[in-house]
Amino acid sequence: MKRIRNYLILLVGLFSVVCCSTEDVNFIEDKPDKANFYLLSDIAFAEYLIYNTTLPATNINALPYGICIHRNDSFLLDIDKALNVKQIYLVKDSKRIEALEAAGVASAAVKIKNLDGIQFFRGCTNLKITSNAVEGKLDLSSLSKLDTLEMNANLVNQLIVPSSIMRLRYSASTNATDQERLTEINLRNASKAQHIYLPNHLITQTGLVLPLSYPNLTDLDLAGNAGAPFEIPLALFNQLVIKNGVIAEEDKGEEPTDKNYLIKDRAFADYLFYLMNDEKDQSLRLPEGLVSKTENQVFLNKEIAAGFTGTLNISKASSYITKLQEAGVSTADTKIADADGLQFFTSLTELIATSNAFTAELPISDLLQLERLIVRTAGVSKIDLSTNINLLYLDLQGSTSKSLNRLKGIDLRNNLKLNYVNLSANEIDPDNFHLSTAYADLRTLNMGKNKVNNSEVSYLISSSLYDQLGNESADKAGLVRGE
């Protein structure tokens, strides 16, 4: 009888195993020590893994069925299956979001923020996570076979890659704040690298650690970083095909002279060179000899700059980026952060610098002939216009992008010739907004959508000035008529 009872127990156990599907795996919080599963905290990450298991086996992005299961409102990663995965594709660009939505993925449009669990994909050779919002520290050192990492447009500020890395692409997201960009990276052990692409971060000279030699490296792009141009050994420099944001230690090119001034921001420098050589619009073309270019540096001729009258247009709006790309400008889509050198254009009458990402104050105090200043959505947080007394048209509209700074205050008491002012969408404190008592020609003063401490504010102006403004809504937006 005892033997029969044991036999029945065995049959019941076998029946339970046969009937238990992948969806019926014990919840990790019930028996975490008996199940080889890991609880994933980021739903967008987990659901993308599940979606990839539905792809045809012929698709290179396909993952094995059951690698991630949805159980009791939680998502569990099968660690054993993760160990054998070679490629992980988690891109969230618009095209892929459409595909995820079509497949009914609830988190299709939600960017991945946390890749906790990626550490178990130890056999992965190719990881693509572009167009997400992965933030903070990303440690991939456990992925010891990883040779390709593509993660453009994320928010990671600390990145650790394994020594196996061969192709590394991480351009910071255009929405990233300074705290969401790299300030340093250690590639000491990455001697196998062939392609390193890390533009538009805040990596400093001391924050960049390279190995003694890169026998296979052909492409190195560090443009737009705080420490650029970085000095690298001459032998390494000479072997590169793409070499942006770097300079040879033993071949630094020209030195600045009394006439020549080194333009440090490469995006600004390249734009000036383009306007001198490639711009077909004669009204925007810069005079011959204004800038000279060595292999790695661009110098401004201060005398020619001082004699240039007319318009300097360095906008990075999409249409201008397209023109720069068509002309083969390597920094076409890199926003200008520092316009140092602009101070020598002392006869300039119009400056257009929209859609940039200025972190340094615009050096325009010596531009005494300036009549039109248009720097919309460009990160301007502070500006001194006290000497620009010939200004007629001023457009410093702020940006809605959280990654860009906005004006906190402005003083227009010396700018009596103004006829148009747009300072909307900034963060100007009414106590830091100063006007003259009389503007004979002012017809538009747009102060709409200014916020201080996340609350929209308004500005009290004299009744005489209020009444002389135009009748369009933008002409007196954000203003209150005083007595």
Rosetta blueprint (number, residue, H / E / L):
1 M L
2 K H
3 R H
4 I H
5 R H
6 N H
7 Y H
8 L H
9 I H
10 L H
11 L H
12 V H
13 G H
14 L H
15 F H
16 S H
17 V H
18 V H
19 C H
20 C L
21 S L
22 T H
23 E H
24 D H
25 V L
26 N L
27 F L
28 I L
29 E L
30 D L
31 K L
32 P L
33 D L
34 K L
35 A L
36 N L
37 F E
38 Y E
39 L E
40 L E
41 S L
42 D L
43 I H
44 A H
45 F H
46 A H
47 E H
48 Y H
49 L H
50 I H
51 Y H
52 N H
53 T H
54 T L
55 L L
56 P L
57 A L
58 T L
59 N L
60 I L
61 N L
62 A L
63 L L
64 P L
65 Y L
66 G L
67 I L
68 C E
69 I E
70 H E
71 R E
72 N L
73 D L
74 S E
75 F E
76 L E
77 L E
78 D E
79 I H
80 D H
81 K H
82 A H
83 L L
84 N L
85 V L
86 K L
87 Q E
88 I E
89 Y E
90 L L
91 V L
92 K L
93 D L
94 S H
95 K H
96 R H
97 I H
98 E H
99 A H
100 L H
101 E H
102 A H
103 A L
104 G L
105 V L
106 A L
107 S L
108 A L
109 A L
110 V L
111 K L
112 I L
113 K L
114 N L
115 L L
116 D L
117 G L
118 I H
119 Q H
120 F H
121 F L
122 R L
123 G L
124 C L
125 T L
126 N E
127 L E
128 K E
129 I L
130 T L
131 S L
132 N L
133 A L
134 V L
135 E E
136 G E
137 K E
138 L E
139 D E
140 L L
141 S L
142 S L
143 L L
144 S L
145 K L
146 L L
147 D L
148 T E
149 L E
150 E E
151 M L
152 N L
153 A L
154 N L
155 L E
156 V E
157 N E
158 Q E
159 L E
160 I E
161 V L
162 P L
163 S L
164 S L
165 I L
166 M L
167 R E
168 L E
169 R E
170 Y L
171 S L
172 A L
173 S L
174 T L
175 N L
176 A L
177 T L
178 D H
179 Q H
180 E H
181 R L
182 L L
183 T L
184 E L
185 I E
186 N E
187 L L
188 R L
189 N L
190 A L
191 S L
192 K L
193 A L
194 Q L
195 H E
196 I E
197 Y E
198 L L
199 P L
200 N L
201 H L
202 L L
203 I L
204 T L
205 Q L
206 T L
207 G L
208 L E
209 V E
210 L L
211 P L
212 L L
213 S L
214 Y L
215 P L
216 N L
217 L L
218 T L
219 D E
220 L E
221 D E
222 L L
223 A L
224 G L
225 N L
226 A L
227 G L
228 A L
229 P L
230 F E
231 E E
232 I E
233 P L
234 L H
235 A H
236 L H
237 F H
238 N H
239 Q H
240 L L
241 V L
242 I E
243 K E
244 N E
245 G L
246 V E
247 I E
248 A E
249 E L
250 E L
251 D E
252 K L
253 G L
254 E L
255 E L
256 P L
257 T L
258 D L
259 K L
260 N E
261 Y E
262 L E
263 I L
264 K L
265 D L
266 R H
267 A H
268 F H
269 A H
270 D H
271 Y H
272 L H
273 F H
274 Y H
275 L H
276 M H
277 N H
278 D L
279 E L
280 K L
281 D L
282 Q L
283 S L
284 L L
285 R L
286 L L
287 P L
288 E L
289 G L
290 L L
291 V E
292 S E
293 K E
294 T L
295 E L
296 N L
297 Q L
298 V E
299 F E
300 L E
301 N E
302 K H
303 E H
304 I H
305 A H
306 A H
307 G H
308 F L
309 T L
310 G L
311 T E
312 L E
313 N E
314 I L
315 S L
316 K L
317 A L
318 S H
319 S H
320 Y H
321 I H
322 T H
323 K H
324 L H
325 Q H
326 E H
327 A L
328 G L
329 V L
330 S L
331 T L
332 A L
333 D L
334 T L
335 K L
336 I L
337 A L
338 D L
339 A L
340 D L
341 G L
342 L H
343 Q H
344 F H
345 F L
346 T L
347 S L
348 L L
349 T L
350 E E
351 L E
352 I E
353 A L
354 T L
355 S L
356 N L
357 A L
358 F L
359 T L
360 A L
361 E L
362 L L
363 P L
364 I L
365 S L
366 D L
367 L L
368 L L
369 Q L
370 L L
371 E L
372 R E
373 L E
374 I E
375 V L
376 R L
377 T L
378 A L
379 G L
380 V L
381 S L
382 K L
383 I L
384 D L
385 L L
386 S L
387 T L
388 N L
389 I L
390 N L
391 L L
392 L L
393 Y E
394 L E
395 D E
396 L L
397 Q L
398 G L
399 S L
400 T L
401 S L
402 K L
403 S L
404 L L
405 N L
406 R L
407 L L
408 K L
409 G L
410 I E
411 D E
412 L L
413 R L
414 N L
415 N L
416 L L
417 K L
418 L L
419 N L
420 Y E
421 V E
422 N E
423 L L
424 S L
425 A L
426 N L
427 E L
428 I L
429 D L
430 P H
431 D H
432 N H
433 F E
434 H E
435 L L
436 S L
437 T L
438 A L
439 Y L
440 A L
441 D L
442 L L
443 R L
444 T E
445 L E
446 N E
447 M L
448 G L
449 K L
450 N L
451 K E
452 V E
453 N L
454 N L
455 S E
456 E E
457 V L
458 S L
459 Y E
460 L E
461 I E
462 S L
463 S H
464 S H
465 L H
466 Y H
467 D H
468 Q H
469 L L
470 G L
471 N L
472 E L
473 S H
474 A H
475 D H
476 K H
477 A L
478 G L
479 L E
480 V E
481 R E
482 G L
483 E L
